[in-house]
Amino acid sequence: MRGHDLFRCATIFAVVLCYATILLGGNVMASGNGLACPSWPSCYGNGNFLPAFQGGAAVEWSHRVMAFFLASSVLVLGVLAGAFERRRPALLRLSVLSLGLVVSEALLGGLVVKNALQAPLVIAHLGIATALFGILLLLALLANFREMPSRWVSWARRALEESPPPPDPDPARSPHPFPSDPSRVSATPREG
Ligand code: HEM
């Protein structure tokens, strides 16, 4: 497998993991289990990273475990970008940006827990999550663009085309700002 191919597969993998982490985060929020693991980084602050997988702790811990896989995949992405994508600086920059975002998000997740789910922190946590997803998706689209099936590319072109304006039902009655027929200009009654 070539370096570019490794990189573009890694971008898709990271997008999928980010989506899964966001869904599991929503599950934590919706089920009210944000403090089921009251400490960070380990669940109960005892350095045990394998807590009993039951009840609310299972909901909260599954989100953190998925976040760990996501952070690892974005780290691999950054390494692959550094190794194979130096000649495509936009891809390299986006990879570095997503690495910065995922690290900030994990640290912010810790702050969310340590500050008992304060609303501004939870909102910032959601804000970074959606920004990270957007950037990873953009990265995946750009990295895979050259290999995209041509029918997808032509679908995108068609989606961007403007349809022609609807025909004028009664050209004589509707005033036209730029009439092509000069006789219509003189036909317009003058005021005063
Ligand atoms: C690094 C990738 C992460 C992403 C993309 C992510 C994303 C999310 C999302 C989307 C939510 C739902 C927020 C909402 O519905 O308003 C959430 C909730 C939450 N996340 Fe994360 N998260 C990440 C990492 C972490 C980590 C490492 C922790 C560590 C403690 C954490 C702790 C929490 C908690 C406690 C909630 C629930 C907040 C509440 O119940 O009010 N997250 N996360």
py3Dmol code that shows the C-alpha trace and the ligand (Angstrom):
import py3Dmol

protein = """\
ATOM      1  CA  MET A   1       0.000   0.000   0.000  1.00  0.00           C
ATOM      2  CA  ARG A   2       1.343   3.423  -0.932  1.00  0.00           C
ATOM      3  CA  GLY A   3       1.736   6.167   1.669  1.00  0.00           C
ATOM      4  CA  HIS A   4      -1.078   8.249   0.146  1.00  0.00           C
ATOM      5  CA  ASP A   5      -3.436   5.259   0.308  1.00  0.00           C
ATOM      6  CA  LEU A   6      -2.564   4.624   3.957  1.00  0.00           C
ATOM      7  CA  PHE A   7      -3.223   8.259   4.727  1.00  0.00           C
ATOM      8  CA  ARG A   8      -6.592   8.407   2.958  1.00  0.00           C
ATOM      9  CA  CYS A   9      -7.784   5.194   4.668  1.00  0.00           C
ATOM     10  CA  ALA A  10      -6.682   6.667   8.013  1.00  0.00           C
ATOM     11  CA  THR A  11      -8.774   9.795   7.369  1.00  0.00           C
ATOM     12  CA  ILE A  12     -11.928   7.699   6.822  1.00  0.00           C
ATOM     13  CA  PHE A  13     -11.184   5.631   9.924  1.00  0.00           C
ATOM     14  CA  ALA A  14     -10.777   8.812  12.018  1.00  0.00           C
ATOM     15  CA  VAL A  15     -14.087  10.289  10.747  1.00  0.00           C
ATOM     16  CA  VAL A  16     -15.956   7.093  11.679  1.00  0.00           C
ATOM     17  CA  LEU A  17     -14.356   6.999  15.150  1.00  0.00           C
ATOM     18  CA  CYS A  18     -15.151  10.684  15.702  1.00  0.00           C
ATOM     19  CA  TYR A  19     -18.792  10.083  14.768  1.00  0.00           C
ATOM     20  CA  ALA A  20     -18.984   7.115  17.173  1.00  0.00           C
ATOM     21  CA  THR A  21     -17.374   9.150  19.989  1.00  0.00           C
ATOM     22  CA  ILE A  22     -19.896  11.957  19.484  1.00  0.00           C
ATOM     23  CA  LEU A  23     -22.800   9.483  19.601  1.00  0.00           C
ATOM     24  CA  LEU A  24     -21.453   7.915  22.804  1.00  0.00           C
ATOM     25  CA  GLY A  25     -20.990  11.428  24.273  1.00  0.00           C
ATOM     26  CA  GLY A  26     -24.644  12.170  23.483  1.00  0.00           C
ATOM     27  CA  ASN A  27     -25.535   8.934  25.250  1.00  0.00           C
ATOM     28  CA  VAL A  28     -23.607  10.063  28.359  1.00  0.00           C
ATOM     29  CA  MET A  29     -25.450  13.382  28.312  1.00  0.00           C
ATOM     30  CA  ALA A  30     -28.926  11.963  27.578  1.00  0.00           C
ATOM     31  CA  SER A  31     -28.669   9.274  30.246  1.00  0.00           C
ATOM     32  CA  GLY A  32     -27.350  11.730  32.865  1.00  0.00           C
ATOM     33  CA  ASN A  33     -24.220   9.659  33.497  1.00  0.00           C
ATOM     34  CA  GLY A  34     -21.682  12.481  33.113  1.00  0.00           C
ATOM     35  CA  LEU A  35     -20.389  11.958  36.660  1.00  0.00           C
ATOM     36  CA  ALA A  36     -20.700   8.174  36.799  1.00  0.00           C
ATOM     37  CA  CYS A  37     -16.923   8.182  36.510  1.00  0.00           C
ATOM     38  CA  PRO A  38     -16.189  11.024  38.933  1.00  0.00           C
ATOM     39  CA  SER A  39     -12.452  11.261  38.220  1.00  0.00           C
ATOM     40  CA  TRP A  40     -10.129  11.749  35.249  1.00  0.00           C
ATOM     41  CA  PRO A  41      -8.206  10.194  33.561  1.00  0.00           C
ATOM     42  CA  SER A  42      -9.071   6.968  35.406  1.00  0.00           C
ATOM     43  CA  CYS A  43     -12.708   6.369  36.336  1.00  0.00           C
ATOM     44  CA  TYR A  44     -12.408   6.445  40.144  1.00  0.00           C
ATOM     45  CA  GLY A  45      -9.057   8.199  40.493  1.00  0.00           C
ATOM     46  CA  ASN A  46      -7.315   5.002  41.658  1.00  0.00           C
ATOM     47  CA  GLY A  47      -5.218   4.583  38.509  1.00  0.00           C
ATOM     48  CA  ASN A  48      -7.344   1.611  37.428  1.00  0.00           C
ATOM     49  CA  PHE A  49      -8.138   2.011  33.738  1.00  0.00           C
ATOM     50  CA  LEU A  50     -10.383  -1.068  33.636  1.00  0.00           C
ATOM     51  CA  PRO A  51     -13.338  -0.232  35.914  1.00  0.00           C
ATOM     52  CA  ALA A  52     -16.233  -2.696  36.327  1.00  0.00           C
ATOM     53  CA  PHE A  53     -18.153  -2.291  33.080  1.00  0.00           C
ATOM     54  CA  GLN A  54     -21.673  -1.876  34.452  1.00  0.00           C
ATOM     55  CA  GLY A  55     -24.343   0.759  35.022  1.00  0.00           C
ATOM     56  CA  GLY A  56     -23.565   4.428  34.459  1.00  0.00           C
ATOM     57  CA  ALA A  57     -19.798   3.829  34.581  1.00  0.00           C
ATOM     58  CA  ALA A  58     -20.125   1.620  31.479  1.00  0.00           C
ATOM     59  CA  VAL A  59     -21.904   4.465  29.628  1.00  0.00           C
ATOM     60  CA  GLU A  60     -19.302   7.073  30.621  1.00  0.00           C
ATOM     61  CA  TRP A  61     -16.310   4.762  30.248  1.00  0.00           C
ATOM     62  CA  SER A  62     -17.318   3.586  26.767  1.00  0.00           C
ATOM     63  CA  HIS A  63     -17.278   7.258  25.673  1.00  0.00           C
ATOM     64  CA  ARG A  64     -13.784   7.710  27.098  1.00  0.00           C
ATOM     65  CA  VAL A  65     -12.484   4.478  25.567  1.00  0.00           C
ATOM     66  CA  MET A  66     -13.847   5.495  22.151  1.00  0.00           C
ATOM     67  CA  ALA A  67     -12.259   8.945  22.649  1.00  0.00           C
ATOM     68  CA  PHE A  68      -8.946   7.186  23.359  1.00  0.00           C
ATOM     69  CA  PHE A  69      -9.189   5.210  20.080  1.00  0.00           C
ATOM     70  CA  LEU A  70     -10.108   8.419  18.259  1.00  0.00           C
ATOM     71  CA  ALA A  71      -7.130  10.312  19.723  1.00  0.00           C
ATOM     72  CA  SER A  72      -4.819   7.405  18.794  1.00  0.00           C
ATOM     73  CA  SER A  73      -6.155   7.343  15.224  1.00  0.00           C
ATOM     74  CA  VAL A  74      -5.697  11.123  14.861  1.00  0.00           C
ATOM     75  CA  LEU A  75      -2.135  10.770  16.200  1.00  0.00           C
ATOM     76  CA  VAL A  76      -1.447   8.085  13.558  1.00  0.00           C
ATOM     77  CA  LEU A  77      -2.990  10.434  10.977  1.00  0.00           C
ATOM     78  CA  GLY A  78      -0.587  13.183  12.010  1.00  0.00           C
ATOM     79  CA  VAL A  79       2.393  10.812  11.748  1.00  0.00           C
ATOM     80  CA  LEU A  80       1.261   9.589   8.299  1.00  0.00           C
ATOM     81  CA  ALA A  81       0.720  13.180   7.147  1.00  0.00           C
ATOM     82  CA  GLY A  82       4.238  14.086   8.309  1.00  0.00           C
ATOM     83  CA  ALA A  83       5.682  11.072   6.496  1.00  0.00           C
ATOM     84  CA  PHE A  84       3.732  11.108   3.212  1.00  0.00           C
ATOM     85  CA  GLU A  85       1.844  14.379   2.771  1.00  0.00           C
ATOM     86  CA  ARG A  86       4.555  17.028   3.088  1.00  0.00           C
ATOM     87  CA  ARG A  87       4.018  17.980  -0.543  1.00  0.00           C
ATOM     88  CA  ARG A  88       0.309  18.568   0.098  1.00  0.00           C
ATOM     89  CA  PRO A  89       0.606  21.188   2.850  1.00  0.00           C
ATOM     90  CA  ALA A  90      -3.169  21.730   3.211  1.00  0.00           C
ATOM     91  CA  LEU A  91      -3.577  18.070   4.217  1.00  0.00           C
ATOM     92  CA  LEU A  92      -0.612  18.298   6.574  1.00  0.00           C
ATOM     93  CA  ARG A  93      -2.000  21.470   8.222  1.00  0.00           C
ATOM     94  CA  LEU A  94      -5.488  20.008   8.631  1.00  0.00           C
ATOM     95  CA  SER A  95      -3.991  16.872  10.214  1.00  0.00           C
ATOM     96  CA  VAL A  96      -1.971  18.935  12.683  1.00  0.00           C
ATOM     97  CA  LEU A  97      -5.055  21.037  13.457  1.00  0.00           C
ATOM     98  CA  SER A  98      -7.169  17.952  14.144  1.00  0.00           C
ATOM     99  CA  LEU A  99      -4.416  16.584  16.408  1.00  0.00           C
ATOM    100  CA  GLY A 100      -4.454  19.840  18.399  1.00  0.00           C
ATOM    101  CA  LEU A 101      -8.248  19.733  18.610  1.00  0.00           C
ATOM    102  CA  VAL A 102      -8.446  16.122  19.771  1.00  0.00           C
ATOM    103  CA  VAL A 103      -5.862  16.697  22.517  1.00  0.00           C
ATOM    104  CA  SER A 104      -7.704  19.855  23.686  1.00  0.00           C
ATOM    105  CA  GLU A 105     -10.989  17.947  23.611  1.00  0.00           C
ATOM    106  CA  ALA A 106      -9.648  15.131  25.783  1.00  0.00           C
ATOM    107  CA  LEU A 107      -8.238  17.649  28.314  1.00  0.00           C
ATOM    108  CA  LEU A 108     -11.506  19.579  28.252  1.00  0.00           C
ATOM    109  CA  GLY A 109     -13.392  16.315  28.869  1.00  0.00           C
ATOM    110  CA  GLY A 110     -11.335  15.979  32.064  1.00  0.00           C
ATOM    111  CA  LEU A 111     -12.244  19.559  33.062  1.00  0.00           C
ATOM    112  CA  VAL A 112     -15.929  18.856  32.386  1.00  0.00           C
ATOM    113  CA  VAL A 113     -15.798  16.007  34.915  1.00  0.00           C
ATOM    114  CA  LYS A 114     -13.619  17.779  37.495  1.00  0.00           C
ATOM    115  CA  ASN A 115     -15.927  20.834  37.400  1.00  0.00           C
ATOM    116  CA  ALA A 116     -19.104  18.773  37.853  1.00  0.00           C
ATOM    117  CA  LEU A 117     -20.462  19.330  34.306  1.00  0.00           C
ATOM    118  CA  GLN A 118     -20.445  23.133  34.322  1.00  0.00           C
ATOM    119  CA  ALA A 119     -22.562  24.290  31.374  1.00  0.00           C
ATOM    120  CA  PRO A 120     -19.935  26.524  29.634  1.00  0.00           C
ATOM    121  CA  LEU A 121     -17.433  23.649  29.706  1.00  0.00           C
ATOM    122  CA  VAL A 122     -19.985  21.147  28.372  1.00  0.00           C
ATOM    123  CA  ILE A 123     -20.905  23.590  25.578  1.00  0.00           C
ATOM    124  CA  ALA A 124     -17.222  24.113  24.714  1.00  0.00           C
ATOM    125  CA  HIS A 125     -16.804  20.296  24.734  1.00  0.00           C
ATOM    126  CA  LEU A 126     -19.639  19.982  22.205  1.00  0.00           C
ATOM    127  CA  GLY A 127     -18.252  22.904  20.182  1.00  0.00           C
ATOM    128  CA  ILE A 128     -14.796  21.334  19.795  1.00  0.00           C
ATOM    129  CA  ALA A 129     -16.362  17.929  19.017  1.00  0.00           C
ATOM    130  CA  THR A 130     -18.376  19.326  16.090  1.00  0.00           C
ATOM    131  CA  ALA A 131     -15.420  21.400  14.809  1.00  0.00           C
ATOM    132  CA  LEU A 132     -13.209  18.296  14.968  1.00  0.00           C
ATOM    133  CA  PHE A 133     -15.786  16.239  13.071  1.00  0.00           C
ATOM    134  CA  GLY A 134     -16.068  18.951  10.388  1.00  0.00           C
ATOM    135  CA  ILE A 135     -12.299  19.155   9.917  1.00  0.00           C
ATOM    136  CA  LEU A 136     -11.843  15.385   9.794  1.00  0.00           C
ATOM    137  CA  LEU A 137     -14.652  15.121   7.233  1.00  0.00           C
ATOM    138  CA  LEU A 138     -13.080  17.851   5.086  1.00  0.00           C
ATOM    139  CA  LEU A 139      -9.720  16.088   5.372  1.00  0.00           C
ATOM    140  CA  ALA A 140     -11.271  12.761   4.328  1.00  0.00           C
ATOM    141  CA  LEU A 141     -13.006  14.376   1.335  1.00  0.00           C
ATOM    142  CA  LEU A 142      -9.827  16.119   0.177  1.00  0.00           C
ATOM    143  CA  ALA A 143      -7.578  13.093   0.750  1.00  0.00           C
ATOM    144  CA  ASN A 144      -9.967  10.791  -1.164  1.00  0.00           C
ATOM    145  CA  PHE A 145     -10.940  13.247  -3.905  1.00  0.00           C
ATOM    146  CA  ARG A 146      -8.572  11.858  -6.564  1.00  0.00           C
ATOM    147  CA  GLU A 147      -9.877   8.313  -6.036  1.00  0.00           C
ATOM    148  CA  MET A 148     -13.554   9.243  -5.934  1.00  0.00           C
ATOM    149  CA  PRO A 149     -15.739   7.458  -8.537  1.00  0.00           C
ATOM    150  CA  SER A 150     -16.309   9.822 -11.471  1.00  0.00           C
ATOM    151  CA  ARG A 151     -20.085   9.503 -11.100  1.00  0.00           C
ATOM    152  CA  TRP A 152     -19.814  11.055  -7.596  1.00  0.00           C
ATOM    153  CA  VAL A 153     -17.797  13.956  -9.007  1.00  0.00           C
ATOM    154  CA  SER A 154     -20.307  14.529 -11.816  1.00  0.00           C
ATOM    155  CA  TRP A 155     -23.159  14.295  -9.271  1.00  0.00           C
ATOM    156  CA  ALA A 156     -21.456  17.095  -7.287  1.00  0.00           C
ATOM    157  CA  ARG A 157     -21.067  19.167 -10.467  1.00  0.00           C
ATOM    158  CA  ARG A 158     -24.751  18.697 -11.325  1.00  0.00           C
ATOM    159  CA  ALA A 159     -25.758  19.579  -7.751  1.00  0.00           C
ATOM    160  CA  LEU A 160     -23.911  22.899  -8.100  1.00  0.00           C
ATOM    161  CA  GLU A 161     -25.375  23.825 -11.494  1.00  0.00           C
ATOM    162  CA  GLU A 162     -28.049  26.510 -11.450  1.00  0.00           C
ATOM    163  CA  SER A 163     -31.271  25.587 -13.219  1.00  0.00           C
ATOM    164  CA  PRO A 164     -32.343  28.079 -15.950  1.00  0.00           C
ATOM    165  CA  PRO A 165     -34.804  30.757 -14.752  1.00  0.00           C
ATOM    166  CA  PRO A 166     -38.498  29.899 -15.263  1.00  0.00           C
ATOM    167  CA  PRO A 167     -39.967  31.336 -18.482  1.00  0.00           C
ATOM    168  CA  ASP A 168     -41.771  34.684 -18.132  1.00  0.00           C
ATOM    169  CA  PRO A 169     -45.532  33.836 -18.290  1.00  0.00           C
ATOM    170  CA  ASP A 170     -46.543  37.163 -19.929  1.00  0.00           C
ATOM    171  CA  PRO A 171     -43.536  39.117 -21.196  1.00  0.00           C
ATOM    172  CA  ALA A 172     -45.725  42.050 -22.313  1.00  0.00           C
ATOM    173  CA  ARG A 173     -47.056  42.785 -18.799  1.00  0.00           C
ATOM    174  CA  SER A 174     -44.059  42.249 -16.558  1.00  0.00           C
ATOM    175  CA  PRO A 175     -41.578  45.158 -16.647  1.00  0.00           C
ATOM    176  CA  HIS A 176     -38.121  43.965 -17.611  1.00  0.00           C
ATOM    177  CA  PRO A 177     -35.100  45.946 -16.401  1.00  0.00           C
ATOM    178  CA  PHE A 178     -33.014  45.114 -19.482  1.00  0.00           C
ATOM    179  CA  PRO A 179     -35.437  44.548 -22.382  1.00  0.00           C
ATOM    180  CA  SER A 180     -33.825  42.939 -25.392  1.00  0.00           C
ATOM    181  CA  ASP A 181     -36.554  44.251 -27.645  1.00  0.00           C
ATOM    182  CA  PRO A 182     -36.178  48.085 -27.932  1.00  0.00           C
ATOM    183  CA  SER A 183     -39.811  48.446 -29.051  1.00  0.00           C
ATOM    184  CA  ARG A 184     -40.886  47.433 -25.501  1.00  0.00           C
ATOM    185  CA  VAL A 185     -39.052  50.454 -24.040  1.00  0.00           C
ATOM    186  CA  SER A 186     -41.080  52.948 -26.091  1.00  0.00           C
ATOM    187  CA  ALA A 187     -44.271  50.985 -25.342  1.00  0.00           C
ATOM    188  CA  THR A 188     -43.888  51.747 -21.597  1.00  0.00           C
ATOM    189  CA  PRO A 189     -46.104  54.786 -20.753  1.00  0.00           C
ATOM    190  CA  ARG A 190     -44.138  57.737 -19.316  1.00  0.00           C
ATOM    191  CA  GLU A 191     -45.275  59.194 -16.009  1.00  0.00           C
ATOM    192  CA  GLY A 192     -45.990  62.947 -15.495  1.00  0.00           C
TER     193      GLY A 192
END
"""
ligand_1 = """\
43
HEM
C -11.671 13.371 22.453
C -12.814 13.222 21.856
C -14.164 13.512 22.478
C -15.254 13.886 21.774
C -15.337 14.066 20.267
C -16.330 14.062 22.724
C -17.615 14.438 22.397
C -18.655 14.556 23.290
C -20.006 14.913 22.936
C -20.502 15.236 21.541
C -20.740 14.931 24.066
C -22.235 15.220 24.163
C -22.437 16.662 24.543
C -23.870 17.079 24.398
O -24.724 16.293 23.993
O -24.140 18.267 24.681
C -19.861 14.561 25.146
C -20.246 14.454 26.456
C -19.392 14.212 27.482
N -18.039 13.963 27.383
Fe -16.945 13.879 25.710
N -15.855 13.791 23.983
C -14.545 13.453 23.879
C -13.706 13.101 24.907
C -14.055 13.070 26.222
C -13.171 12.698 27.306
C -11.719 12.249 27.170
C -13.876 12.814 28.434
C -13.263 12.524 29.755
C -13.783 12.690 30.842
C -15.221 13.250 28.105
C -16.253 13.489 28.988
C -17.554 13.770 28.659
C -18.645 13.917 29.612
C -18.559 13.785 31.111
C -19.785 14.207 28.867
C -21.215 14.384 29.408
C -21.489 15.825 29.785
C -22.817 15.922 30.516
O -23.426 14.924 30.890
O -23.265 17.083 30.743
N -15.286 13.391 26.735
N -18.605 14.337 24.646
"""
view = py3Dmol.view(width=600, height=400)
view.addModel(protein, "pdb")
view.setStyle({"model": 0}, {"cartoon": {"style": "trace"}})
view.addModel(ligand_1, "xyz")
view.setStyle({"model": 1}, {"stick": {}})
view.zoomTo()
view.show()
